[in-house]
Amino acid sequence: MTDKYQFHVVCSNLRSVEGAIYNIFRLLLQSGQGDACSLSRLAAYCFIVD
């Protein structure tokens, strides 16, 4: 299971944009990847795919 798939599942299970953004930031910060570029890429990927 890839990180992108895990994040997509998280995004798909959320009902609000605010909740999705909060969880994306929280997961990235916990994994030590909380820099601006990775946050932007993940947010774009999540909302485009979802």
ZIMO-V543667 format. One record per residue. D_CENTER is the distance of its C-alpha to the mean C-alpha in Angstrom with 2 decimals. Layout:
# ZIMO-V543667
D_CENTER
D_CENTER
This chain:
# ZIMO-V543667
15.10
12.71
9.38
8.17
9.99
8.72
5.03
7.08
9.32
7.31
6.60
10.20
11.60
10.86
13.65
12.86
10.87
11.46
10.19
6.80
6.72
8.44
6.47
3.36
6.73
8.59
7.19
7.45
10.71
11.96
11.66
13.42
11.23
10.71
12.68
12.54
12.45
9.50
7.48
9.18
8.87
5.21
5.43
8.65
8.02
5.98
8.73
11.44
11.29
10.93
